[in-house]
Amino acid sequence: MVSLHATETPHGPLVAVAWGDGLVELHRPEGGPTLSFRPGPPVRAVAVTGAGSLLIGTDESLVCLAPRRTPS
């Protein structure tokens, strides 16, 4: 594991994990699918915002993945 971050969001807790092989996972401990992403370059850090966005830091970039909201 390279980086780990967890936070509480309005939709429940989220845990972001970055692995040494470049895989980033977003886990929902209270249920739901685990989302996976491979940005390409090695990941140095991950963080989850209070709104549920996933931040992924590499040596050369910062990627922000925002959750898609489904209409009610």
All heavy atoms as a GROMACS GRO file, in nm:
protein
  518
    1MET      N    1   0.084  -0.116   0.000
    1MET     CA    2   0.000   0.000   0.000
    1MET      C    3   0.090   0.124   0.000
    1MET      O    4   0.188   0.132   0.072
    1MET     CB    5  -0.092  -0.001   0.122
    1MET     CG    6  -0.180   0.117   0.129
    1MET     SD    7  -0.300   0.123   0.266
    1MET     CE    8  -0.256  -0.009   0.372
    2VAL      N    9   0.050   0.222  -0.082
    2VAL     CA   10   0.125   0.346  -0.094
    2VAL      C   11   0.062   0.457  -0.011
    2VAL      O   12   0.130   0.535   0.055
    2VAL     CB   13   0.133   0.391  -0.242
    2VAL    CG1   14   0.197   0.526  -0.256
    2VAL    CG2   15   0.210   0.288  -0.324
    3SER      N   16  -0.073   0.464  -0.015
    3SER     CA   17  -0.143   0.572   0.054
    3SER      C   18  -0.283   0.525   0.092
    3SER      O   19  -0.342   0.442   0.023
    3SER     CB   20  -0.150   0.695  -0.037
    3SER     OG   21  -0.212   0.803   0.028
    4LEU      N   22  -0.333   0.582   0.201
    4LEU     CA   23  -0.465   0.546   0.252
    4LEU      C   24  -0.528   0.672   0.311
    4LEU      O   25  -0.461   0.750   0.380
    4LEU     CB   26  -0.451   0.439   0.361
    4LEU     CG   27  -0.575   0.400   0.439
    4LEU    CD1   28  -0.670   0.322   0.352
    4LEU    CD2   29  -0.536   0.319   0.561
    5HIS      N   30  -0.659   0.693   0.283
    5HIS     CA   31  -0.730   0.806   0.343
    5HIS      C   32  -0.876   0.768   0.357
    5HIS      O   33  -0.932   0.698   0.272
    5HIS     CB   34  -0.717   0.932   0.255
    5HIS     CG   35  -0.780   1.051   0.319
    5HIS    ND1   36  -0.900   1.103   0.276
    5HIS    CD2   37  -0.739   1.128   0.422
    5HIS    CE1   38  -0.930   1.209   0.352
    5HIS    NE2   39  -0.833   1.225   0.440
    6ALA      N   40  -0.939   0.815   0.464
    6ALA     CA   41  -1.081   0.789   0.488
    6ALA      C   42  -1.147   0.916   0.537
    6ALA      O   43  -1.084   0.999   0.603
    6ALA     CB   44  -1.098   0.678   0.592
    7THR      N   45  -1.274   0.930   0.503
    7THR     CA   46  -1.352   1.044   0.552
    7THR      C   47  -1.500   1.010   0.552
    7THR      O   48  -1.543   0.915   0.488
    7THR     CB   49  -1.327   1.170   0.465
    7THR    OG1   50  -1.375   1.285   0.535
    7THR    CG2   51  -1.394   1.161   0.331
    8GLU      N   52  -1.574   1.088   0.626
    8GLU     CA   53  -1.719   1.076   0.631
    8GLU      C   54  -1.777   1.172   0.528
    8GLU      O   55  -1.733   1.286   0.517
    8GLU     CB   56  -1.770   1.110   0.771
    8GLU     CG   57  -1.918   1.092   0.790
    8GLU     CD   58  -1.961   0.946   0.784
    8GLU    OE1   59  -1.889   0.860   0.833
    8GLU    OE2   60  -2.070   0.920   0.730
    9THR      N   61  -1.875   1.125   0.451
    9THR     CA   62  -1.943   1.209   0.353
    9THR      C   63  -2.093   1.208   0.385
    9THR      O   64  -2.138   1.126   0.466
    9THR     CB   65  -1.922   1.158   0.209
    9THR    OG1   66  -2.001   1.040   0.189
    9THR    CG2   67  -1.776   1.130   0.180
   10PRO      N   68  -2.170   1.294   0.321
   10PRO     CA   69  -2.316   1.292   0.344
   10PRO      C   70  -2.379   1.158   0.304
   10PRO      O   71  -2.488   1.126   0.349
   10PRO     CB   72  -2.368   1.404   0.253
   10PRO     CG   73  -2.253   1.496   0.236
   10PRO     CD   74  -2.131   1.408   0.239
   11HIS      N   75  -2.309   1.079   0.223
   11HIS     CA   76  -2.361   0.950   0.176
   11HIS      C   77  -2.295   0.832   0.247
   11HIS      O   78  -2.306   0.718   0.201
   11HIS     CB   79  -2.343   0.938   0.025
   11HIS     CG   80  -2.402   1.054  -0.049
   11HIS    ND1   81  -2.538   1.074  -0.063
   11HIS    CD2   82  -2.343   1.160  -0.109
   11HIS    CE1   83  -2.560   1.186  -0.129
   11HIS    NE2   84  -2.443   1.239  -0.159
   12GLY      N   85  -2.224   0.857   0.356
   12GLY     CA   86  -2.157   0.751   0.431
   12GLY      C   87  -2.006   0.761   0.419
   12GLY      O   88  -1.953   0.844   0.344
   13PRO      N   89  -1.935   0.677   0.493
   13PRO     CA   90  -1.789   0.683   0.491
   13PRO      C   91  -1.731   0.630   0.360
   13PRO      O   92  -1.789   0.543   0.296
   13PRO     CB   93  -1.748   0.593   0.609
   13PRO     CG   94  -1.863   0.500   0.625
   13PRO     CD   95  -1.985   0.576   0.585
   14LEU      N   96  -1.615   0.685   0.322
   14LEU     CA   97  -1.541   0.640   0.205
   14LEU      C   98  -1.396   0.618   0.245
   14LEU      O   99  -1.341   0.693   0.326
   14LEU     CB  100  -1.546   0.742   0.092
   14LEU     CG  101  -1.681   0.765   0.026
   14LEU    CD1  102  -1.670   0.879  -0.075
   14LEU    CD2  103  -1.731   0.638  -0.042
   15VAL      N  104  -1.334   0.516   0.187
   15VAL     CA  105  -1.193   0.486   0.211
   15VAL      C  106  -1.124   0.475   0.075
   15VAL      O  107  -1.166   0.397  -0.011
   15VAL     CB  108  -1.176   0.353   0.289
   15VAL    CG1  109  -1.029   0.322   0.308
   15VAL    CG2  110  -1.248   0.360   0.423
   16ALA      N  111  -1.018   0.554   0.056
   16ALA     CA  112  -0.938   0.549  -0.066
   16ALA      C  113  -0.806   0.479  -0.035
   16ALA      O  114  -0.742   0.507   0.067
   16ALA     CB  115  -0.910   0.690  -0.118
   17VAL      N  116  -0.766   0.389  -0.125
   17VAL     CA  117  -0.641   0.314  -0.110
   17VAL      C  118  -0.565   0.319  -0.242
   17VAL      O  119  -0.623   0.296  -0.348
   17VAL     CB  120  -0.669   0.166  -0.074
   17VAL    CG1  121  -0.539   0.091  -0.054
   17VAL    CG2  122  -0.758   0.154   0.048
   18ALA      N  123  -0.434   0.350  -0.234
   18ALA     CA  124  -0.348   0.344  -0.352
   18ALA      C  125  -0.246   0.233  -0.329
   18ALA      O  126  -0.183   0.226  -0.223
   18ALA     CB  127  -0.276   0.477  -0.373
   19TRP      N  128  -0.231   0.146  -0.428
   19TRP     CA  129  -0.142   0.032  -0.420
   19TRP      C  130  -0.015   0.057  -0.501
   19TRP      O  131  -0.015   0.137  -0.594
   19TRP     CB  132  -0.212  -0.094  -0.468
   19TRP     CG  133  -0.332  -0.127  -0.386
   19TRP    CD1  134  -0.462  -0.098  -0.414
   19TRP    CD2  135  -0.332  -0.191  -0.258
   19TRP    NE1  136  -0.544  -0.140  -0.312
   19TRP    CE2  137  -0.467  -0.198  -0.214
   19TRP    CE3  138  -0.233  -0.242  -0.176
   19TRP    CZ2  139  -0.503  -0.255  -0.093
   19TRP    CZ3  140  -0.271  -0.301  -0.055
   19TRP    CH2  141  -0.403  -0.307  -0.016
   20GLY      N  142   0.091  -0.012  -0.468
   20GLY     CA  143   0.219   0.004  -0.534
   20GLY      C  144   0.218  -0.027  -0.682
   20GLY      O  145   0.302   0.023  -0.757
   21ASP      N  146   0.121  -0.107  -0.728
   21ASP     CA  147   0.114  -0.141  -0.871
   21ASP      C  148   0.037  -0.036  -0.951
   21ASP      O  149   0.013  -0.054  -1.069
   21ASP     CB  150   0.053  -0.279  -0.890
   21ASP     CG  151  -0.092  -0.288  -0.846
   21ASP    OD1  152  -0.148  -0.189  -0.794
   21ASP    OD2  153  -0.152  -0.396  -0.865
   22GLY      N  154  -0.005   0.075  -0.888
   22GLY     CA  155  -0.075   0.182  -0.958
   22GLY      C  156  -0.226   0.177  -0.946
   22GLY      O  157  -0.295   0.267  -0.994
   23LEU      N  158  -0.280   0.077  -0.883
   23LEU     CA  159  -0.425   0.065  -0.866
   23LEU      C  160  -0.472   0.157  -0.753
   23LEU      O  161  -0.411   0.162  -0.647
   23LEU     CB  162  -0.463  -0.079  -0.833
   23LEU     CG  163  -0.611  -0.106  -0.806
   23LEU    CD1  164  -0.694  -0.081  -0.930
   23LEU    CD2  165  -0.629  -0.248  -0.756
   24VAL      N  166  -0.581   0.229  -0.778
   24VAL     CA  167  -0.647   0.311  -0.676
   24VAL      C  168  -0.787   0.253  -0.658
   24VAL      O  169  -0.857   0.227  -0.756
   24VAL     CB  170  -0.655   0.459  -0.718
   24VAL    CG1  171  -0.732   0.540  -0.616
   24VAL    CG2  172  -0.515   0.516  -0.737
   25GLU      N  173  -0.828   0.234  -0.533
   25GLU     CA  174  -0.961   0.181  -0.503
   25GLU      C  175  -1.035   0.276  -0.410
   25GLU      O  176  -0.975   0.334  -0.320
   25GLU     CB  177  -0.951   0.045  -0.438
   25GLU     CG  178  -0.889  -0.061  -0.525
   25GLU     CD  179  -0.874  -0.193  -0.454
   25GLU    OE1  180  -0.841  -0.194  -0.334
   25GLU    OE2  181  -0.894  -0.296  -0.520
   26LEU      N  182  -1.165   0.287  -0.433
   26LEU     CA  183  -1.253   0.364  -0.345
   26LEU      C  184  -1.353   0.266  -0.286
   26LEU      O  185  -1.432   0.205  -0.358
   26LEU     CB  186  -1.323   0.475  -0.423
   26LEU     CG  187  -1.407   0.571  -0.341
   26LEU    CD1  188  -1.320   0.648  -0.242
   26LEU    CD2  189  -1.482   0.667  -0.431
   27HIS      N  190  -1.347   0.250  -0.154
   27HIS     CA  191  -1.432   0.154  -0.082
   27HIS      C  192  -1.543   0.227  -0.007
   27HIS      O  193  -1.520   0.335   0.048
   27HIS     CB  194  -1.349   0.074   0.019
   27HIS     CG  195  -1.242  -0.009  -0.044
   27HIS    ND1  196  -1.263  -0.140  -0.080
   27HIS    CD2  197  -1.114   0.020  -0.077
   27HIS    CE1  198  -1.151  -0.189  -0.132
   27HIS    NE2  199  -1.060  -0.093  -0.132
   28ARG      N  200  -1.659   0.162  -0.003
   28ARG     CA  201  -1.772   0.209   0.077
   28ARG      C  202  -1.795   0.106   0.188
   28ARG      O  203  -1.860   0.003   0.164
   28ARG     CB  204  -1.896   0.221  -0.011
   28ARG     CG  205  -1.883   0.330  -0.114
   28ARG     CD  206  -2.009   0.331  -0.203
   28ARG     NE  207  -2.006   0.443  -0.292
   28ARG     CZ  208  -1.950   0.442  -0.412
   28ARG    NH1  209  -1.891   0.334  -0.457
   28ARG    NH2  210  -1.953   0.550  -0.488
   29PRO      N  211  -1.740   0.131   0.308
   29PRO     CA  212  -1.750   0.031   0.415
   29PRO      C  213  -1.892  -0.011   0.451
   29PRO      O  214  -1.914  -0.122   0.499
   29PRO     CB  215  -1.682   0.098   0.534
   29PRO     CG  216  -1.592   0.199   0.474
   29PRO     CD  217  -1.661   0.246   0.349
   30GLU      N  218  -1.990   0.077   0.428
   30GLU     CA  219  -2.127   0.043   0.464
   30GLU      C  220  -2.202  -0.029   0.352
   30GLU      O  221  -2.321  -0.052   0.361
   30GLU     CB  222  -2.202   0.169   0.506
   30GLU     CG  223  -2.148   0.226   0.636
   30GLU     CD  224  -2.224   0.347   0.684
   30GLU    OE1  225  -2.304   0.404   0.608
   30GLU    OE2  226  -2.202   0.386   0.799
   31GLY      N  227  -2.132  -0.064   0.245
   31GLY     CA  228  -2.194  -0.136   0.135
   31GLY      C  229  -2.181  -0.062   0.004
   31GLY      O  230  -2.160   0.059   0.001
   32GLY      N  231  -2.191  -0.133  -0.102
   32GLY     CA  232  -2.178  -0.075  -0.236
   32GLY      C  233  -2.053  -0.127  -0.303
   32GLY      O  234  -1.964  -0.183  -0.240
   33PRO      N  235  -2.046  -0.106  -0.433
   33PRO     CA  236  -1.932  -0.158  -0.508
   33PRO      C  237  -1.803  -0.083  -0.478
   33PRO      O  238  -1.804   0.035  -0.446
   33PRO     CB  239  -1.973  -0.138  -0.654
   33PRO     CG  240  -2.066  -0.021  -0.649
   33PRO     CD  241  -2.139  -0.033  -0.517
   34THR      N  242  -1.691  -0.152  -0.488
   34THR     CA  243  -1.560  -0.089  -0.483
   34THR      C  244  -1.528  -0.039  -0.623
   34THR      O  245  -1.540  -0.113  -0.720
   34THR     CB  246  -1.452  -0.190  -0.438
   34THR    OG1  247  -1.483  -0.231  -0.304
   34THR    CG2  248  -1.314  -0.130  -0.441
   35LEU      N  249  -1.489   0.088  -0.632
   35LEU     CA  250  -1.454   0.147  -0.761
   35LEU      C  251  -1.303   0.144  -0.776
   35LEU      O  252  -1.230   0.172  -0.681
   35LEU     CB  253  -1.506   0.290  -0.769
   35LEU     CG  254  -1.656   0.306  -0.748
   35LEU    CD1  255  -1.694   0.454  -0.750
   35LEU    CD2  256  -1.734   0.229  -0.853
   36SER      N  257  -1.255   0.111  -0.896
   36SER     CA  258  -1.112   0.100  -0.923
   36SER      C  259  -1.072   0.194  -1.036
   36SER      O  260  -1.151   0.219  -1.128
   36SER     CB  261  -1.075  -0.042  -0.962
   36SER     OG  262  -1.108  -0.132  -0.859
   37PHE      N  263  -0.948   0.243  -1.029
   37PHE     CA  264  -0.896   0.336  -1.130
   37PHE      C  265  -0.746   0.320  -1.137
   37PHE      O  266  -0.680   0.304  -1.034
   37PHE     CB  267  -0.933   0.479  -1.091
   37PHE     CG  268  -0.883   0.584  -1.185
   37PHE    CD1  269  -0.936   0.598  -1.312
   37PHE    CD2  270  -0.784   0.672  -1.146
   37PHE    CE1  271  -0.890   0.695  -1.399
   37PHE    CE2  272  -0.737   0.771  -1.232
   37PHE     CZ  273  -0.791   0.782  -1.359
   38ARG      N  274  -0.691   0.323  -1.258
   38ARG     CA  275  -0.546   0.321  -1.279
   38ARG      C  276  -0.509   0.446  -1.359
   38ARG      O  277  -0.533   0.450  -1.480
   38ARG     CB  278  -0.503   0.196  -1.356
   38ARG     CG  279  -0.504   0.072  -1.273
   38ARG     CD  280  -0.441  -0.044  -1.349
   38ARG     NE  281  -0.460  -0.167  -1.277
   38ARG     CZ  282  -0.377  -0.214  -1.185
   38ARG    NH1  283  -0.268  -0.147  -1.155
   38ARG    NH2  284  -0.402  -0.327  -1.123
   39PRO      N  285  -0.450   0.546  -1.293
   39PRO     CA  286  -0.419   0.671  -1.363
   39PRO      C  287  -0.304   0.661  -1.461
   39PRO      O  288  -0.284   0.750  -1.543
   39PRO     CB  289  -0.388   0.768  -1.251
   39PRO     CG  290  -0.343   0.683  -1.138
   39PRO     CD  291  -0.420   0.554  -1.152
   40GLY      N  292  -0.223   0.556  -1.454
   40GLY     CA  293  -0.108   0.541  -1.543
   40GLY      C  294   0.022   0.552  -1.466
   40GLY      O  295   0.083   0.451  -1.434
   41PRO      N  296   0.066   0.676  -1.432
   41PRO     CA  297   0.191   0.688  -1.357
   41PRO      C  298   0.175   0.637  -1.214
   41PRO      O  299   0.063   0.623  -1.164
   41PRO     CB  300   0.219   0.839  -1.357
   41PRO     CG  301   0.106   0.906  -1.423
   41PRO     CD  302   0.008   0.802  -1.469
   42PRO      N  303   0.286   0.610  -1.146
   42PRO     CA  304   0.277   0.566  -1.007
   42PRO      C  305   0.204   0.668  -0.919
   42PRO      O  306   0.225   0.789  -0.933
   42PRO     CB  307   0.424   0.554  -0.964
   42PRO     CG  308   0.500   0.538  -1.091
   42PRO     CD  309   0.424   0.614  -1.194
   43VAL      N  310   0.119   0.619  -0.832
   43VAL     CA  311   0.042   0.704  -0.742
   43VAL      C  312   0.123   0.727  -0.616
   43VAL      O  313   0.180   0.634  -0.560
   43VAL     CB  314  -0.094   0.639  -0.709
   43VAL    CG1  315  -0.171   0.719  -0.608
   43VAL    CG2  316  -0.175   0.621  -0.836
   44ARG      N  317   0.128   0.852  -0.570
   44ARG     CA  318   0.201   0.888  -0.448
   44ARG      C  319   0.109   0.914  -0.330
   44ARG      O  320   0.148   0.895  -0.217
   44ARG     CB  321   0.288   1.011  -0.474
   44ARG     CG  322   0.386   0.995  -0.586
   44ARG     CD  323   0.486   0.886  -0.554
   44ARG     NE  324   0.582   0.874  -0.664
   44ARG     CZ  325   0.645   0.765  -0.694
   44ARG    NH1  326   0.623   0.656  -0.624
   44ARG    NH2  327   0.730   0.762  -0.793
   45ALA      N  328  -0.015   0.961  -0.359
   45ALA     CA  329  -0.106   0.995  -0.249
   45ALA      C  330  -0.250   0.990  -0.298
   45ALA      O  331  -0.278   1.014  -0.415
   45ALA     CB  332  -0.075   1.134  -0.195
   46VAL      N  333  -0.341   0.960  -0.206
   46VAL     CA  334  -0.485   0.967  -0.233
   46VAL      C  335  -0.552   1.038  -0.117
   46VAL      O  336  -0.502   1.038  -0.004
   46VAL     CB  337  -0.550   0.828  -0.252
   46VAL    CG1  338  -0.504   0.762  -0.378
   46VAL    CG2  339  -0.529   0.739  -0.132
   47ALA      N  340  -0.666   1.099  -0.147
   47ALA     CA  341  -0.748   1.162  -0.043
   47ALA      C  342  -0.892   1.161  -0.092
   47ALA      O  343  -0.918   1.159  -0.212
   47ALA     CB  344  -0.702   1.305  -0.016
   48VAL      N  345  -0.984   1.163   0.004
   48VAL     CA  346  -1.127   1.171  -0.027
   48VAL      C  347  -1.178   1.300   0.037
   48VAL      O  348  -1.150   1.327   0.153
   48VAL     CB  349  -1.204   1.050   0.030
   48VAL    CG1  350  -1.350   1.056  -0.009
   48VAL    CG2  351  -1.144   0.919  -0.017
   49THR      N  352  -1.254   1.379  -0.039
   49THR     CA  353  -1.309   1.503   0.014
   49THR      C  354  -1.440   1.474   0.087
   49THR      O  355  -1.500   1.367   0.069
   49THR     CB  356  -1.335   1.606  -0.097
   49THR    OG1  357  -1.444   1.560  -0.178
   49THR    CG2  358  -1.210   1.629  -0.181
   50GLY      N  359  -1.486   1.570   0.164
   50GLY     CA  360  -1.612   1.556   0.234
   50GLY      C  361  -1.732   1.541   0.141
   50GLY      O  362  -1.836   1.489   0.180
   51ALA      N  363  -1.717   1.587   0.017
   51ALA     CA  364  -1.823   1.574  -0.082
   51ALA      C  365  -1.816   1.441  -0.157
   51ALA      O  366  -1.902   1.410  -0.238
   51ALA     CB  367  -1.816   1.689  -0.182
   52GLY      N  368  -1.710   1.363  -0.132
   52GLY     CA  369  -1.699   1.232  -0.194
   52GLY      C  370  -1.610   1.226  -0.317
   52GLY      O  371  -1.603   1.123  -0.382
   53SER      N  372  -1.542   1.336  -0.351
   53SER     CA  373  -1.449   1.333  -0.464
   53SER      C  374  -1.321   1.260  -0.423
   53SER      O  375  -1.280   1.265  -0.307
   53SER     CB  376  -1.414   1.474  -0.509
   53SER     OG  377  -1.527   1.538  -0.563
   54LEU      N  378  -1.259   1.196  -0.521
   54LEU     CA  379  -1.135   1.123  -0.498
   54LEU      C  380  -1.020   1.202  -0.561
   54LEU      O  381  -1.023   1.233  -0.679
   54LEU     CB  382  -1.144   0.984  -0.561
   54LEU     CG  383  -1.019   0.897  -0.558
   54LEU    CD1  384  -0.978   0.865  -0.415
   54LEU    CD2  385  -1.043   0.769  -0.636
   55LEU      N  386  -0.920   1.237  -0.480
   55LEU     CA  387  -0.801   1.306  -0.528
   55LEU      C  388  -0.687   1.207  -0.538
   55LEU      O  389  -0.662   1.130  -0.443
   55LEU     CB  390  -0.762   1.419  -0.434
   55LEU     CG  391  -0.868   1.528  -0.414
   55LEU    CD1  392  -0.826   1.623  -0.304
   55LEU    CD2  393  -0.891   1.603  -0.544
   56ILE      N  394  -0.617   1.207  -0.653
   56ILE     CA  395  -0.507   1.114  -0.678
   56ILE      C  396  -0.385   1.195  -0.718
   56ILE      O  397  -0.389   1.269  -0.817
   56ILE     CB  398  -0.544   1.015  -0.790
   56ILE    CG1  399  -0.671   0.939  -0.753
   56ILE    CG2  400  -0.429   0.920  -0.817
   56ILE    CD1  401  -0.734   0.865  -0.868
   57GLY      N  402  -0.279   1.183  -0.640
   57GLY     CA  403  -0.157   1.257  -0.670
   57GLY      C  404  -0.049   1.167  -0.724
   57GLY      O  405  -0.022   1.059  -0.670
   58THR      N  406   0.012   1.210  -0.836
   58THR     CA  407   0.128   1.142  -0.893
   58THR      C  408   0.244   1.242  -0.890
   58THR      O  409   0.227   1.355  -0.845
   58THR     CB  410   0.101   1.096  -1.037
   58THR    OG1  411   0.096   1.209  -1.124
   58THR    CG2  412  -0.028   1.016  -1.048
   59ASP      N  413   0.360   1.203  -0.939
   59ASP     CA  414   0.473   1.294  -0.943
   59ASP      C  415   0.446   1.415  -1.031
   59ASP      O  416   0.503   1.522  -1.011
   59ASP     CB  417   0.599   1.223  -0.992
   59ASP     CG  418   0.658   1.132  -0.888
   59ASP    OD1  419   0.629   1.150  -0.768
   59ASP    OD2  420   0.735   1.041  -0.926
   60GLU      N  421   0.360   1.399  -1.132
   60GLU     CA  422   0.341   1.504  -1.231
   60GLU      C  423   0.200   1.559  -1.241
   60GLU      O  424   0.175   1.653  -1.317
   60GLU     CB  425   0.383   1.451  -1.369
   60GLU     CG  426   0.529   1.412  -1.372
   60GLU     CD  427   0.570   1.349  -1.504
   60GLU    OE1  428   0.485   1.338  -1.594
   60GLU    OE2  429   0.687   1.310  -1.515
   61SER      N  430   0.106   1.503  -1.166
   61SER     CA  431  -0.032   1.549  -1.182
   61SER      C  432  -0.114   1.528  -1.056
   61SER      O  433  -0.077   1.450  -0.967
   61SER     CB  434  -0.100   1.477  -1.299
   61SER     OG  435  -0.112   1.339  -1.270
   62LEU      N  436  -0.226   1.598  -1.052
   62LEU     CA  437  -0.328   1.579  -0.949
   62LEU      C  438  -0.459   1.557  -1.023
   62LEU      O  439  -0.501   1.640  -1.104
   62LEU     CB  440  -0.339   1.701  -0.857
   62LEU     CG  441  -0.447   1.694  -0.751
   62LEU    CD1  442  -0.420   1.580  -0.654
   62LEU    CD2  443  -0.455   1.826  -0.678
   63VAL      N  444  -0.521   1.442  -0.999
   63VAL     CA  445  -0.646   1.406  -1.065
   63VAL      C  446  -0.758   1.412  -0.963
   63VAL      O  447  -0.742   1.363  -0.850
   63VAL     CB  448  -0.637   1.263  -1.124
   63VAL    CG1  449  -0.768   1.221  -1.186
   63VAL    CG2  450  -0.523   1.254  -1.224
   64CYS      N  451  -0.870   1.472  -1.001
   64CYS     CA  452  -0.987   1.476  -0.914
   64CYS      C  453  -1.102   1.406  -0.986
   64CYS      O  454  -1.143   1.449  -1.094
   64CYS     CB  455  -1.025   1.620  -0.881
   64CYS     SG  456  -1.171   1.632  -0.776
   65LEU      N  457  -1.151   1.298  -0.926
   65LEU     CA  458  -1.266   1.225  -0.980
   65LEU      C  459  -1.386   1.256  -0.892
   65LEU      O  460  -1.385   1.227  -0.772
   65LEU     CB  461  -1.238   1.076  -0.981
   65LEU     CG  462  -1.117   1.031  -1.063
   65LEU    CD1  463  -1.094   0.881  -1.047
   65LEU    CD2  464  -1.134   1.067  -1.209
   66ALA      N  465  -1.487   1.318  -0.950
   66ALA     CA  466  -1.607   1.354  -0.876
   66ALA      C  467  -1.714   1.248  -0.897
   66ALA      O  468  -1.729   1.198  -1.009
   66ALA     CB  469  -1.658   1.489  -0.920
   67PRO      N  470  -1.788   1.214  -0.792
   67PRO     CA  471  -1.892   1.113  -0.807
   67PRO      C  472  -2.003   1.163  -0.899
   67PRO      O  473  -2.038   1.281  -0.900
   67PRO     CB  474  -1.943   1.093  -0.665
   67PRO     CG  475  -1.908   1.218  -0.593
   67PRO     CD  476  -1.785   1.270  -0.658
   68ARG      N  477  -2.055   1.072  -0.979
   68ARG     CA  478  -2.167   1.105  -1.066
   68ARG      C  479  -2.293   1.101  -0.982
   68ARG      O  480  -2.320   1.005  -0.910
   68ARG     CB  481  -2.174   1.005  -1.180
   68ARG     CG  482  -2.288   1.036  -1.275
   68ARG     CD  483  -2.289   0.950  -1.396
   68ARG     NE  484  -2.264   0.810  -1.364
   68ARG     CZ  485  -2.244   0.716  -1.454
   68ARG    NH1  486  -2.244   0.746  -1.580
   68ARG    NH2  487  -2.223   0.592  -1.416
   69ARG      N  488  -2.371   1.204  -0.992
   69ARG     CA  489  -2.498   1.211  -0.920
   69ARG      C  490  -2.610   1.163  -1.012
   69ARG      O  491  -2.623   1.209  -1.124
   69ARG     CB  492  -2.528   1.354  -0.875
   69ARG     CG  493  -2.422   1.413  -0.788
   69ARG     CD  494  -2.424   1.349  -0.652
   69ARG     NE  495  -2.318   1.405  -0.570
   69ARG     CZ  496  -2.249   1.338  -0.482
   69ARG    NH1  497  -2.273   1.211  -0.463
   69ARG    NH2  498  -2.155   1.396  -0.411
   70THR      N  499  -2.689   1.070  -0.962
   70THR     CA  500  -2.801   1.021  -1.040
   70THR      C  501  -2.924   1.104  -1.006
   70THR      O  502  -2.945   1.141  -0.890
   70THR     CB  503  -2.828   0.872  -1.012
   70THR    OG1  504  -2.846   0.854  -0.872
   70THR    CG2  505  -2.712   0.788  -1.060
   71PRO      N  506  -3.009   1.136  -1.104
   71PRO     CA  507  -3.129   1.215  -1.077
   71PRO      C  508  -3.222   1.141  -0.983
   71PRO      O  509  -3.233   1.020  -0.987
   71PRO     CB  510  -3.194   1.235  -1.213
   71PRO     CG  511  -3.097   1.182  -1.314
   71PRO     CD  512  -2.993   1.102  -1.243
   72SER      N  513  -3.292   1.215  -0.900
   72SER     CA  514  -3.386   1.154  -0.805
   72SER      C  515  -3.518   1.127  -0.871
   72SER      O  516  -3.563   1.192  -0.956
   72SER     CB  517  -3.411   1.246  -0.686
   72SER     OG  518  -3.292   1.285  -0.628
   0.00000   0.00000   0.00000
